[in-house]
Amino acid sequence: MAGPAGGAGPQWTSRFGFLMAAIGCAIGLGNLWRFPFQAGQNGGSAFVLIYLLCVFLIALPILIAEIAIGRHKGLSAVGSTRELAKESGHSALWGAVGLIGILASYMVLTTYSVVAGQILSFSLMSFSGVFASENTGELPLYADNTHAVLWHGVFIAATMAIVARGLKDGVERMVTILMPVFFIMLAGLGAYSLSTGAAGRAIDYLFAPRFDQVTAETVLAALGQAFYSIAVGSAAMITYGAYLNKKENISTSSIVIVSADTIVALLAGLMIFPIVFAFALDPAAGMGLIFDALPQIFAGMPGGQFVGGFFFFLAFIAALTTSISMLLITVVFVEEVFGIKRMLSVAIFGALAFGLGAVSIITPGMAENIDYAAGSIFLPLSALGSALLAGWIAPRAVMRGEIHHASEPMFRFWRFFVRYLAPIAVILILLLGIDARFDFGLNRMLSG
């Protein structure tokens, strides 16, 4: 994997491979619990409608921009942003857009893999019948840091093994297997949950329009969910775009990606909430419900040993396909800049991610601080940079050449939103994130 597509480098062997990789990157653990809970608590389909508007008017234009930036130069996220700016007569410092995104993704990987390792452990424990024979609140996973470090290491090792095999034999081959399996499992578990749980209450909770619950806070929640759900700002889509054939339609591919991401989030709600309501659980419990209550529920359900195992394995796939992109973009950058061979760069940065994650397990507050810096500061900064680079720095003709399948009116539509609405929205997300930590009153003002 001697760098992205830039001419002689590797490319996706098929549009399907690219789409599976990009969808797998976008679909993460947040799709399985954060979006469904947000929708249920913020007006049902009223929230979903606002979310869709935010996705298609803000997140989608940035996604298209990032894929186009990557494909145009065919380099790492840093190389693509830097060289596009230089080609346009601007400073090479625009390469910081890609660098910030890479840093954000790598920081997230160090803690994301800890949770993902726990999920893999839960899947195996469920399949083996541990949930049926023990009190899940006393499982080693909750009390023993060594157990958490071990499974964190297993997950990092799996991610490293895939990335080390390169684009075609590693990443593309695995995502074209894992993502169809993911969708089949999601559909099967959703059908099972709807047939055995409180389907009516779940559908009402998720889809009944409750516009009386819509407030400014609801709109802000939908905006934030739309931004973080599509993986913009992470440098992953710039890197994946660098491997994309010039003949591929960026616009329609991007629409497929955001549509699949949204459909998965809605199906996840139909998979989880019938069980939640059938067993009188609090739907507001969020991630705590996933790890604390559901294992006990699965233990008491007919066939719950396997339902729980498949549920957590599905979540593991979602986490793995995301973590692959997080490590890959770092490795590609290091190979391009320092000329380090793939296996060595994977070994170095995989081991470092393991070490940082292990330290975060035993250091109170470290994971939260890493997630805050990466998610609330670096991701919005990188996404903002991508929007400005595509909308204001790059010549119109360059972007038109990459988004060449779109009609002229649709291109103008994209260009307007990536130049104006998207930057304003991302700046708002950035300010809200800073305010959440330092409290200068913006959240209260907008919500009150």
C-alpha positions as CSV (number, residue, x, y, z in Angstrom):
1,M,0.0,0.0,0.0
2,A,2.4,2.6,-1.2
3,G,0.1,5.5,-0.8
4,P,-3.4,6.2,-2.1
5,A,-4.6,6.2,-5.6
6,G,-2.5,9.1,-7.0
7,G,-1.9,7.4,-10.4
8,A,0.1,4.2,-9.9
9,G,-1.3,3.5,-6.4
10,P,-4.0,1.1,-5.5
11,Q,-7.7,1.8,-6.0
12,W,-11.0,0.3,-4.9
13,T,-11.6,-2.6,-7.2
14,S,-15.3,-1.9,-7.4
15,R,-17.9,0.7,-6.5
16,F,-19.4,-1.8,-4.1
17,G,-16.1,-2.1,-2.2
18,F,-15.9,1.7,-1.8
19,L,-19.5,2.0,-0.7
20,M,-19.1,-0.8,1.8
21,A,-15.9,0.7,3.2
22,A,-17.4,4.2,3.4
23,I,-20.7,3.0,4.9
24,G,-18.8,0.9,7.4
25,C,-16.8,3.9,8.3
26,A,-19.9,6.0,8.9
27,I,-21.9,3.4,10.7
28,G,-20.5,3.1,14.2
29,L,-21.7,2.4,17.7
30,G,-23.5,5.7,17.8
31,N,-26.0,4.5,15.2
32,L,-26.9,1.6,17.4
33,W,-27.8,3.5,20.5
34,R,-27.3,7.3,20.3
35,F,-29.5,8.0,17.4
36,P,-32.5,5.8,18.4
37,F,-32.5,7.3,21.9
38,Q,-32.2,10.8,20.6
39,A,-35.1,10.3,18.2
40,G,-37.3,8.8,20.8
41,Q,-36.7,11.5,23.4
42,N,-36.9,14.5,21.0
43,G,-40.1,14.1,19.1
44,G,-40.0,10.9,17.2
45,S,-40.4,11.4,13.5
46,A,-40.3,15.2,14.1
47,F,-36.7,14.7,15.2
48,V,-36.0,12.4,12.3
49,L,-37.3,15.0,9.9
50,I,-35.0,17.7,11.3
51,Y,-32.1,15.2,11.4
52,L,-32.6,14.4,7.7
53,L,-32.7,18.1,6.8
54,C,-29.4,18.6,8.7
55,V,-27.9,15.5,7.0
56,F,-28.7,16.5,3.5
57,L,-28.2,20.2,3.8
58,I,-25.0,20.2,6.0
59,A,-23.3,16.8,6.4
60,L,-23.8,15.6,2.8
61,P,-22.2,18.7,1.2
62,I,-19.2,18.3,3.4
63,L,-19.0,14.5,2.7
64,I,-19.1,15.2,-1.1
65,A,-16.4,17.9,-0.6
66,E,-14.1,15.5,1.3
67,I,-14.4,12.7,-1.2
68,A,-13.7,15.1,-4.0
69,I,-10.7,16.6,-2.3
70,G,-9.2,13.1,-1.8
71,R,-9.9,11.9,-5.3
72,H,-8.5,15.1,-6.9
73,K,-5.0,14.7,-5.6
74,G,-5.0,10.9,-4.7
75,L,-2.8,11.4,-1.6
76,S,-3.2,11.1,2.1
77,A,-5.6,13.4,3.9
78,V,-2.7,15.8,4.6
79,G,-1.2,15.5,1.1
80,S,-4.6,16.0,-0.6
81,T,-5.6,19.1,1.3
82,R,-2.1,20.6,1.1
83,E,-1.6,20.0,-2.6
84,L,-5.0,21.2,-3.5
85,A,-4.4,24.5,-1.7
86,K,-0.9,24.9,-3.3
87,E,-2.4,24.2,-6.8
88,S,-5.0,26.9,-6.1
89,G,-2.3,29.4,-5.2
90,H,-2.7,29.2,-1.4
91,S,-0.6,28.2,1.6
92,A,0.5,24.7,2.1
93,L,-0.6,25.2,5.7
94,W,-4.1,24.0,4.5
95,G,-2.6,20.6,4.9
96,A,-3.5,21.1,8.6
97,V,-7.1,20.3,7.7
98,G,-6.1,16.7,7.0
99,L,-3.7,16.5,9.9
100,I,-6.3,17.6,12.4
101,G,-8.7,15.0,11.0
102,I,-6.1,12.3,11.3
103,L,-5.3,13.3,14.8
104,A,-8.9,13.3,15.8
105,S,-9.5,9.9,14.4
106,Y,-6.5,8.4,16.0
107,M,-7.4,9.8,19.4
108,V,-10.9,8.4,19.1
109,L,-9.4,5.0,18.1
110,T,-7.5,4.7,21.4
111,T,-10.7,4.8,23.5
112,Y,-13.2,3.5,20.9
113,S,-11.3,0.3,20.8
114,V,-11.7,-0.2,24.6
115,V,-15.5,-0.1,24.3
116,A,-15.4,-2.3,21.1
117,G,-13.3,-4.8,22.9
118,Q,-15.9,-5.0,25.7
119,I,-18.6,-5.5,23.1
120,L,-16.7,-8.5,21.5
121,S,-16.3,-9.9,25.0
122,F,-20.0,-9.6,25.6
123,S,-20.8,-11.4,22.4
124,L,-18.6,-14.3,23.2
125,M,-20.0,-14.4,26.8
126,S,-23.5,-14.4,25.6
127,F,-22.9,-17.2,23.0
128,S,-21.2,-19.3,25.7
129,G,-24.1,-18.9,28.2
130,V,-22.3,-16.8,30.7
131,F,-25.2,-14.3,30.9
132,A,-27.6,-17.0,31.7
133,S,-25.4,-18.4,34.6
134,E,-24.0,-15.3,36.2
135,N,-25.1,-11.9,37.5
136,T,-24.0,-9.6,34.7
137,G,-23.4,-6.8,37.2
138,E,-20.6,-8.9,38.7
139,L,-18.9,-10.0,35.5
140,P,-15.1,-9.5,35.3
141,L,-15.6,-6.9,32.5
142,Y,-17.0,-4.5,35.0
143,A,-14.6,-5.1,37.9
144,D,-11.3,-6.2,36.4
145,N,-9.2,-3.7,34.4
146,T,-7.0,-6.6,33.2
147,H,-10.0,-8.1,31.5
148,A,-10.8,-4.8,29.7
149,V,-7.2,-4.3,28.7
150,L,-7.1,-7.9,27.3
151,W,-10.2,-7.4,25.1
152,H,-9.0,-3.9,24.1
153,G,-5.8,-5.6,22.8
154,V,-7.8,-8.3,20.9
155,F,-9.8,-5.6,19.1
156,I,-6.7,-3.5,18.2
157,A,-5.0,-6.7,17.0
158,A,-7.9,-7.5,14.7
159,T,-7.9,-3.9,13.3
160,M,-4.1,-4.1,12.7
161,A,-4.4,-7.5,11.0
162,I,-6.8,-6.1,8.4
163,V,-5.0,-2.8,7.8
164,A,-1.7,-4.5,7.5
165,R,-2.9,-6.5,4.5
166,G,-3.5,-3.3,2.5
167,L,-6.4,-1.9,0.6
168,K,-7.5,-4.7,-1.7
169,D,-6.6,-7.8,0.4
170,G,-7.3,-6.3,3.7
171,V,-9.8,-3.4,4.0
172,E,-11.9,-4.0,0.8
173,R,-12.0,-7.7,1.2
174,M,-13.1,-7.6,4.8
175,V,-15.7,-4.8,4.4
176,T,-17.4,-6.6,1.5
177,I,-17.8,-9.6,3.8
178,L,-18.6,-7.9,7.1
179,M,-21.1,-5.2,5.9
180,P,-23.5,-7.6,4.1
181,V,-23.3,-9.8,7.2
182,F,-24.1,-6.8,9.3
183,F,-27.2,-5.9,7.3
184,I,-28.5,-9.4,7.4
185,M,-28.0,-9.7,11.1
186,L,-29.6,-6.2,11.6
187,A,-32.7,-7.2,9.6
188,G,-33.0,-10.6,11.3
189,L,-32.6,-9.2,14.8
190,G,-35.0,-6.4,14.0
191,A,-37.6,-8.9,12.8
192,Y,-37.2,-11.1,15.9
193,S,-37.5,-8.1,18.2
194,L,-40.6,-6.8,16.5
195,S,-42.2,-10.2,16.6
196,T,-41.5,-10.9,20.3
197,G,-41.4,-7.5,21.9
198,A,-43.6,-4.4,22.3
199,A,-43.5,-3.5,18.6
200,G,-46.4,-1.0,18.8
201,R,-44.9,1.1,21.6
202,A,-41.5,1.0,19.9
203,I,-42.8,2.2,16.6
204,D,-44.8,5.0,18.3
205,Y,-41.8,6.0,20.3
206,L,-39.6,6.3,17.2
207,F,-41.9,7.4,14.5
208,A,-45.0,9.2,16.0
209,P,-44.6,12.9,15.1
210,R,-44.5,14.9,18.4
211,F,-43.9,18.4,17.2
212,D,-44.9,19.8,20.6
213,Q,-41.6,18.4,21.9
214,V,-39.6,20.2,19.3
215,T,-37.5,23.0,20.8
216,A,-34.3,24.8,19.9
217,E,-32.5,22.1,21.9
218,T,-34.1,19.5,19.6
219,V,-32.7,21.2,16.5
220,L,-29.3,21.4,18.1
221,A,-29.4,17.7,19.0
222,A,-30.4,16.8,15.4
223,L,-27.6,19.0,14.0
224,G,-25.0,17.4,16.2
225,Q,-26.2,13.9,15.5
226,A,-26.2,14.6,11.7
227,F,-22.6,15.9,11.9
228,Y,-21.1,13.2,14.0
229,S,-22.9,10.3,12.3
230,I,-21.5,10.7,8.8
231,A,-17.8,10.7,9.8
232,V,-17.0,14.1,8.2
233,G,-14.0,15.8,9.7
234,S,-12.3,12.5,10.5
235,A,-10.1,12.5,7.3
236,A,-11.4,9.1,6.5
237,M,-13.5,10.1,3.6
238,I,-10.7,12.2,2.1
239,T,-8.4,9.1,2.3
240,Y,-11.1,6.8,1.0
241,G,-11.8,9.3,-1.8
242,A,-8.1,9.1,-2.8
243,Y,-8.6,5.5,-3.8
244,L,-11.7,6.2,-5.9
245,N,-11.7,5.7,-9.6
246,K,-12.3,9.0,-11.6
247,K,-15.3,7.5,-13.3
248,E,-17.3,7.0,-10.1
249,N,-20.1,9.3,-9.3
250,I,-19.3,11.1,-6.0
251,S,-22.7,12.6,-5.6
252,T,-24.8,9.5,-5.8
253,S,-22.2,7.5,-3.8
254,S,-22.4,10.1,-1.0
255,I,-26.2,10.0,-1.0
256,V,-26.1,6.2,-0.7
257,I,-23.7,6.5,2.2
258,V,-25.8,8.9,4.2
259,S,-29.0,7.1,3.4
260,A,-27.6,3.7,4.5
261,D,-26.3,5.4,7.7
262,T,-29.7,6.8,8.5
263,I,-31.6,3.5,7.7
264,V,-29.3,1.6,10.0
265,A,-29.9,4.0,12.8
266,L,-33.7,3.7,12.4
267,L,-33.5,-0.1,12.1
268,A,-31.4,-0.2,15.2
269,G,-34.2,1.5,17.1
270,L,-36.6,-1.1,15.9
271,M,-34.2,-3.8,17.0
272,I,-33.7,-2.4,20.5
273,F,-36.9,-0.7,21.7
274,P,-39.4,-3.5,21.3
275,I,-37.3,-5.4,23.9
276,V,-36.8,-2.3,26.0
277,F,-40.5,-1.7,26.3
278,A,-41.5,-5.3,26.6
279,F,-39.3,-5.6,29.8
280,A,-40.3,-2.1,31.1
281,L,-36.8,-0.7,30.8
282,D,-36.1,3.0,30.8
283,P,-35.4,4.0,27.1
284,A,-33.5,7.1,28.4
285,A,-30.8,4.9,29.9
286,G,-28.8,5.0,26.6
287,M,-25.4,3.1,26.5
288,G,-25.9,2.0,30.1
289,L,-28.9,0.1,29.0
290,I,-26.9,-1.7,26.3
291,F,-24.2,-2.9,28.7
292,D,-26.2,-3.3,32.0
293,A,-29.8,-4.2,31.3
294,L,-29.9,-5.9,27.9
295,P,-27.5,-8.8,28.9
296,Q,-29.8,-9.6,31.8
297,I,-32.8,-9.4,29.5
298,F,-31.2,-11.7,26.9
299,A,-30.4,-14.2,29.7
300,G,-34.1,-14.6,30.4
301,M,-35.4,-14.6,26.8
302,P,-36.2,-17.8,24.8
303,G,-33.1,-18.2,22.7
304,G,-31.6,-15.1,24.3
305,Q,-28.2,-16.7,24.5
306,F,-28.0,-16.5,20.8
307,V,-30.0,-13.3,20.3
308,G,-27.6,-11.5,22.7
309,G,-24.6,-13.0,21.0
310,F,-25.6,-11.9,17.6
311,F,-26.6,-8.5,18.9
312,F,-23.2,-7.8,20.4
313,F,-21.5,-9.3,17.4
314,L,-23.4,-6.9,15.2
315,A,-22.2,-4.0,17.3
316,F,-18.7,-5.4,17.1
317,I,-18.8,-5.4,13.3
318,A,-20.0,-1.7,13.3
319,A,-17.1,-0.8,15.6
320,L,-14.5,-2.8,13.6
321,T,-15.4,-1.3,10.2
322,T,-15.0,2.2,11.8
323,S,-11.8,1.4,13.5
324,I,-10.3,0.1,10.3
325,S,-10.6,3.6,8.8
326,M,-9.2,5.3,11.9
327,L,-6.0,3.3,11.7
328,L,-5.7,3.2,7.9
329,I,-5.7,7.0,7.5
330,T,-2.8,7.3,10.0
331,V,-0.8,4.5,8.3
332,V,-1.3,6.1,4.9
333,F,-0.1,9.4,6.1
334,V,3.0,8.0,7.8
335,E,3.9,5.9,4.7
336,E,3.6,9.0,2.5
337,V,5.5,11.4,4.6
338,F,8.2,9.2,6.2
339,G,8.4,6.3,3.8
340,I,7.8,3.8,6.5
341,K,6.8,0.4,5.3
342,R,3.2,-0.7,5.9
343,M,3.8,-3.5,8.4
344,L,6.1,-1.3,10.5
345,S,3.7,1.6,10.5
346,V,0.8,-0.6,11.4
347,A,2.8,-2.2,14.2
348,I,4.0,1.2,15.6
349,F,0.6,3.0,15.6
350,G,-1.4,-0.1,16.5
351,A,0.8,-0.7,19.6
352,L,0.6,3.0,20.5
353,A,-3.2,3.0,20.2
354,F,-3.2,-0.1,22.5
355,G,-0.9,1.6,25.0
356,L,-3.0,4.8,25.2
357,G,-6.2,2.8,25.4
358,A,-4.8,0.7,28.2
359,V,-3.7,3.8,30.1
360,S,-7.2,5.3,29.7
361,I,-8.8,2.2,31.3
362,I,-6.8,2.8,34.5
363,T,-6.8,6.6,34.5
364,P,-10.1,8.2,35.6
365,G,-11.2,10.9,33.2
366,M,-8.6,10.3,30.5
367,A,-11.1,8.7,28.0
368,E,-13.6,11.5,28.5
369,N,-10.9,14.2,27.9
370,I,-9.7,12.4,24.8
371,D,-13.2,12.1,23.4
372,Y,-13.9,15.7,24.2
373,A,-10.8,17.1,22.4
374,A,-11.3,14.8,19.4
375,G,-15.0,15.1,19.0
376,S,-15.8,18.6,20.2
377,I,-12.7,20.4,18.9
378,F,-10.7,18.6,16.2
379,L,-13.5,16.9,14.2
380,P,-15.4,20.2,13.7
381,L,-12.2,22.1,12.9
382,S,-11.3,19.6,10.2
383,A,-14.8,19.5,8.8
384,L,-14.9,23.3,8.7
385,G,-11.5,23.3,6.9
386,S,-12.8,20.9,4.3
387,A,-15.9,23.0,3.6
388,L,-13.8,26.2,3.3
389,L,-11.2,24.4,1.1
390,A,-13.7,23.0,-1.3
391,G,-16.0,26.0,-1.3
392,W,-13.7,29.0,-1.2
393,I,-10.0,28.0,-1.8
394,A,-10.3,25.4,-4.6
395,P,-11.3,26.9,-8.0
396,R,-14.8,26.2,-9.1
397,A,-13.5,24.3,-12.1
398,V,-11.5,21.9,-10.0
399,M,-14.5,20.9,-7.9
400,R,-16.7,20.7,-10.9
401,G,-14.3,18.4,-12.5
402,E,-14.6,16.0,-9.6
403,I,-18.3,16.3,-9.2
404,H,-18.8,16.0,-12.9
405,H,-21.8,13.6,-12.9
406,A,-24.0,16.2,-11.1
407,S,-26.2,18.5,-13.2
408,E,-25.2,22.1,-13.2
409,P,-28.2,23.1,-10.9
410,M,-27.3,20.4,-8.4
411,F,-23.6,21.4,-8.5
412,R,-24.7,25.0,-7.7
413,F,-26.9,23.7,-5.0
414,W,-24.0,21.8,-3.4
415,R,-21.6,24.7,-3.8
416,F,-23.9,27.2,-2.1
417,F,-24.4,24.9,0.9
418,V,-20.7,24.0,1.3
419,R,-19.7,27.7,1.1
420,Y,-22.3,29.1,3.4
421,L,-24.7,26.9,5.4
422,A,-22.2,24.1,6.2
423,P,-19.5,26.3,7.6
424,I,-21.9,28.3,9.8
425,A,-23.4,25.1,11.1
426,V,-20.0,23.5,11.9
427,I,-18.9,26.7,13.6
428,L,-22.0,26.5,15.8
429,I,-21.3,22.9,16.6
430,L,-17.7,23.9,17.5
431,L,-18.9,26.7,19.8
432,L,-21.5,24.5,21.5
433,G,-18.8,21.9,22.1
434,I,-16.5,24.5,23.7
435,D,-19.4,25.9,25.7
436,A,-20.3,22.4,27.0
437,R,-16.9,22.3,28.8
438,F,-16.3,26.0,29.7
439,D,-20.0,27.2,30.0
440,F,-20.0,30.7,28.7
441,G,-23.8,30.4,28.3
442,L,-24.3,29.6,24.6
443,N,-26.1,26.3,25.2
444,R,-28.5,27.9,27.7
445,M,-29.1,30.9,25.5
446,L,-30.0,28.7,22.4
447,S,-32.0,26.2,24.4
448,G,-33.9,28.7,26.6
